[in-house]
Amino acid sequence: MSTLPHGGGAPAALVLGSASPGRAQILRRALLPFRTVVSRVDEEAVGAASPGATPAELARLLAEAKAEAVAGVVAAEGVDRPTLVLGCDSVFELDGQALGKPWEPETAIARWRAQSGRSGTLHTGQHVILLTPGTDAAGAPASGATVSAGVAFTDVDEATIRAYVATGEPLQCAGGFTIDGAGAALVESVEGDPNAVIGLSVSTLRRQCSVLGVDLSALWGSSNCDA
């Protein structure tokens, strides 16, 4: 299998289909230039369309929907080089139930009461679509994956739960927590890829790009997009 770019051309461009600051920071730390195009996908509608999906399957379906939505926008704009469109979504699983973003403080408080001192699984779906000049998004080659990591929480008292929720950090995080902020103080351990818990596994992204014929290392230090 040949790898892109061909003939010494410019490195592939990378588009992140997510507004997550955590995912953006992961890409910056990994020296992967990118631009962001937010998907605007209705997450509840995706879940309602797949009522039998497991939490891991739901994460993959959401990531796929977001990648496809963004790929349509980017293809309509037109691309001048191979362009990777990355859609991601995370779902936290506790007692077999899929938990997304709590959004409201009281919901976050209730979830923390339930998960304090316990363990769950954070599933991150990643879907990559490869666009090339002169083609549209329909039928473009793609690679999907789900990365799962176990998360064990400390035993947290009510005052600490309320103090954490008051920071606002957990309201837009799957499972009501993150390990790259204040929530790190409440996480006992992570079994698996810590980046996947934040929302994006770079090692998995590299393998997905390889499946699509793209050498991710060719993007290191390039300036093909505005981050």
C-alpha positions as CSV (number, residue, x, y, z in Angstrom):
1,M,0.0,0.0,0.0
2,S,1.3,3.4,-0.9
3,T,1.2,6.3,1.5
4,L,0.1,9.9,1.1
5,P,1.5,12.4,0.3
6,H,2.4,11.2,-3.2
7,G,5.4,12.4,-5.1
8,G,6.7,14.6,-2.3
9,G,3.6,16.8,-2.3
10,A,2.2,18.7,0.7
11,P,1.2,16.7,3.8
12,A,-2.4,15.7,4.2
13,A,-4.6,18.3,6.0
14,L,-6.4,17.4,9.2
15,V,-9.9,18.7,10.1
16,L,-11.2,18.0,13.7
17,G,-15.0,17.7,13.7
18,S,-15.3,18.5,17.4
19,A,-15.5,21.6,19.6
20,S,-13.8,19.8,22.5
21,P,-10.9,21.8,23.9
22,G,-9.4,18.6,25.3
23,R,-9.2,17.0,21.8
24,A,-7.8,20.1,20.3
25,Q,-5.1,20.2,23.0
26,I,-4.2,16.5,22.4
27,L,-3.6,17.3,18.7
28,R,-1.5,20.3,19.5
29,R,0.6,18.3,21.9
30,A,1.0,15.6,19.3
31,L,2.4,18.3,16.8
32,L,-0.5,17.7,14.4
33,P,-1.7,20.9,12.8
34,F,-5.5,21.0,12.2
35,R,-8.5,23.2,11.8
36,T,-11.9,22.8,13.5
37,V,-15.3,22.4,11.9
38,V,-18.0,21.7,14.4
39,S,-20.5,19.0,13.3
40,R,-23.8,20.2,14.8
41,V,-25.0,16.6,14.9
42,D,-28.1,16.0,17.0
43,E,-26.6,13.4,19.4
44,E,-30.0,12.5,20.9
45,A,-31.4,11.7,17.4
46,V,-28.5,9.4,16.7
47,G,-29.1,7.5,19.9
48,A,-32.8,7.3,19.3
49,A,-32.2,5.8,15.9
50,S,-30.1,3.0,17.4
51,P,-32.0,2.0,20.6
52,G,-30.2,-1.3,20.9
53,A,-26.7,0.0,20.7
54,T,-24.3,-0.7,23.5
55,P,-22.4,2.3,25.0
56,A,-19.3,1.4,22.9
57,E,-21.4,1.1,19.7
58,L,-23.1,4.4,20.5
59,A,-19.8,6.1,20.8
60,R,-18.8,4.8,17.4
61,L,-22.1,5.7,15.7
62,L,-21.9,9.3,17.1
63,A,-18.3,9.7,15.9
64,E,-19.3,8.4,12.4
65,A,-22.2,10.8,12.2
66,K,-20.1,13.7,13.2
67,A,-17.3,12.8,10.7
68,E,-19.8,12.4,7.9
69,A,-21.5,15.7,8.6
70,V,-18.2,17.6,8.7
71,A,-16.9,15.8,5.6
72,G,-19.9,17.0,3.7
73,V,-19.2,20.6,4.6
74,V,-15.4,20.3,3.9
75,A,-16.0,18.6,0.5
76,A,-18.5,21.2,-0.5
77,E,-15.9,23.9,0.2
78,G,-13.4,21.9,-1.9
79,V,-10.0,20.5,-0.9
80,D,-6.6,21.1,-2.6
81,R,-4.9,18.1,-1.0
82,P,-5.7,14.9,0.7
83,T,-7.8,15.9,3.8
84,L,-8.5,13.8,6.9
85,V,-11.8,14.5,8.6
86,L,-11.9,13.3,12.2
87,G,-15.1,12.8,14.1
88,C,-15.1,11.8,17.8
89,D,-17.5,11.2,20.6
90,S,-17.2,9.8,24.1
91,V,-19.7,7.8,26.1
92,F,-19.2,6.8,29.7
93,E,-20.6,3.4,30.8
94,L,-21.6,2.7,34.4
95,D,-23.6,-0.4,35.3
96,G,-24.2,-1.0,31.6
97,Q,-25.8,2.4,31.0
98,A,-24.6,4.9,28.5
99,L,-23.9,8.3,30.0
100,G,-23.1,11.3,27.9
101,K,-22.7,15.0,29.0
102,P,-24.8,15.9,32.1
103,W,-25.3,19.5,31.0
104,E,-27.1,20.5,34.2
105,P,-25.5,20.8,37.6
106,E,-28.0,18.6,39.4
107,T,-27.6,15.9,36.9
108,A,-23.8,16.0,37.4
109,I,-24.2,15.9,41.1
110,A,-26.5,12.8,40.9
111,R,-24.0,11.0,38.6
112,W,-21.1,11.7,40.9
113,R,-23.0,10.4,43.9
114,A,-23.6,7.2,41.9
115,Q,-20.0,6.8,40.6
116,S,-18.0,7.9,43.7
117,G,-15.6,5.2,44.8
118,R,-16.5,3.0,41.9
119,S,-15.3,2.2,38.4
120,G,-16.7,2.6,34.9
121,T,-15.6,2.5,31.3
122,L,-15.1,5.5,29.0
123,H,-15.7,4.7,25.3
124,T,-14.3,7.0,22.7
125,G,-15.4,6.6,19.1
126,Q,-13.1,7.9,16.3
127,H,-14.1,8.0,12.6
128,V,-11.7,9.2,10.0
129,I,-12.8,10.0,6.4
130,L,-10.2,10.7,3.7
131,L,-11.2,13.4,1.1
132,T,-9.2,14.0,-2.0
133,P,-9.4,16.8,-4.6
134,G,-12.2,16.6,-7.1
135,T,-14.3,14.1,-5.1
136,D,-17.2,14.4,-2.8
137,A,-17.8,12.9,0.7
138,A,-20.1,10.2,-0.5
139,G,-18.2,6.9,-0.8
140,A,-15.0,8.4,0.5
141,P,-12.7,5.8,2.2
142,A,-13.1,5.8,6.0
143,S,-11.9,4.1,9.1
144,G,-13.8,3.7,12.3
145,A,-12.7,2.6,15.8
146,T,-13.8,2.6,19.4
147,V,-11.2,2.9,22.2
148,S,-12.3,1.9,25.7
149,A,-10.5,2.6,29.0
150,G,-11.4,1.8,32.6
151,V,-11.7,4.6,35.1
152,A,-11.6,4.2,38.9
153,F,-12.9,7.1,41.0
154,T,-11.9,8.1,44.5
155,D,-14.5,8.0,47.2
156,V,-15.8,11.6,47.1
157,D,-17.9,13.3,49.8
158,E,-20.9,15.5,49.0
159,A,-19.0,18.8,49.6
160,T,-16.3,17.9,47.1
161,I,-18.9,16.7,44.6
162,R,-20.7,20.1,44.8
163,A,-17.4,22.0,44.7
164,Y,-16.3,20.1,41.5
165,V,-19.6,20.6,39.8
166,A,-19.6,24.3,40.7
167,T,-16.4,24.7,38.6
168,G,-18.6,24.0,35.5
169,E,-16.0,21.6,34.2
170,P,-18.0,18.3,34.3
171,L,-21.2,19.7,32.6
172,Q,-20.0,19.1,29.1
173,C,-17.9,16.0,29.7
174,A,-19.1,12.4,29.1
175,G,-19.6,10.9,32.5
176,G,-19.3,14.3,34.2
177,F,-15.5,14.2,34.5
178,T,-12.2,14.8,32.7
179,I,-8.7,13.8,33.7
180,D,-7.0,16.9,32.2
181,G,-8.4,19.4,34.6
182,A,-9.8,19.6,38.1
183,G,-11.4,16.2,37.8
184,A,-7.9,14.6,37.9
185,A,-8.1,15.0,41.7
186,L,-11.1,12.7,41.8
187,V,-9.7,9.9,39.5
188,E,-7.9,7.1,41.3
189,S,-6.5,5.3,38.2
190,V,-7.0,4.8,34.4
191,E,-6.6,1.4,32.7
192,G,-6.0,2.0,29.1
193,D,-5.0,5.0,26.9
194,P,-5.3,8.2,29.0
195,N,-5.7,10.3,25.9
196,A,-8.8,8.3,25.0
197,V,-10.3,9.2,28.3
198,I,-9.8,12.9,27.4
199,G,-11.4,12.2,24.1
200,L,-8.9,11.2,21.4
201,S,-6.4,8.3,21.1
202,V,-3.5,9.5,19.0
203,S,-2.1,6.0,18.6
204,T,-5.4,4.7,17.3
205,L,-5.6,7.8,15.0
206,R,-2.2,6.8,13.6
207,R,-3.4,3.3,12.8
208,Q,-6.6,4.6,11.2
209,C,-4.6,6.9,9.0
210,S,-2.3,4.1,8.0
211,V,-5.4,2.0,6.9
212,L,-6.3,5.0,4.7
213,G,-2.8,5.2,3.2
214,V,-1.7,8.3,5.1
215,D,1.5,8.5,7.2
216,L,0.5,10.6,10.2
217,S,4.1,11.4,11.0
218,A,4.3,13.4,7.8
219,L,2.1,16.0,9.5
220,W,4.5,16.6,12.4
221,G,5.6,20.2,12.3
222,S,3.8,21.0,9.1
223,S,1.6,24.1,8.8
224,N,-1.0,22.9,6.4
225,C,-3.9,24.1,8.6
226,D,-4.5,26.8,11.1
227,A,-4.9,25.3,14.6
